[in-house]
C-alpha cells in the first residue's frame, strides 16, 4: 500500500508504513487507557470509590444505555454472569437503574441515573486531566490537530468499514 494517487486531482492514499504507525500508536494508547494502573489513577483522581469492574460497567452502561446486560456482556466479550455483581453494586449505590424492556417484559434494561451521570462526569474530568498531563508539553496547535484527527478516526469507526 505505497502511496498511490487516486487521480491527478484527488488525494493520495496513505502509505502502509504510516498506517502501520497509526495502528501501533493506537495500540499503545489503548493499552494505556485500559491499563489497571491508569484506571486506578483516574478513579483516585475522581474521588469516587468504585472497583475497576464497577467503573468499567458504569462507563459501558453510560455509553450504551438503555441496554440489556446480556448485550453489554457481548460487547465487552465477557459472560453475563460476571456483570451481575457489579450491576447490583452500582444499582445499590444509585448509579444505575433497571427497568422492564418494553420489547420484552421478561428482560430488563439498565440506564445511568442522575447520580451515575454525575459520577461519569467526575470520571471523564479525571480522565481528561490524566491525558492533559501527557500533553502538557505539546504545542496547542498540535493538540488541536490531534483532536481533529482522532475525531475523524472516531467517526470512521462509528460508520464501519
PyMOL commands that set and color helices and strands:
alter all, ss='L'
color gray80, all
select helices_A, chain A and resi 16-34+36-46+52-64+69-76+80-92+114-134+140-159
alter helices_A, ss='H'
color red, helices_A
select strands_A, chain A and resi 96-101+104-112
alter strands_A, ss='S'
color yellow, strands_A
deselect
rebuild
show_as cartoon
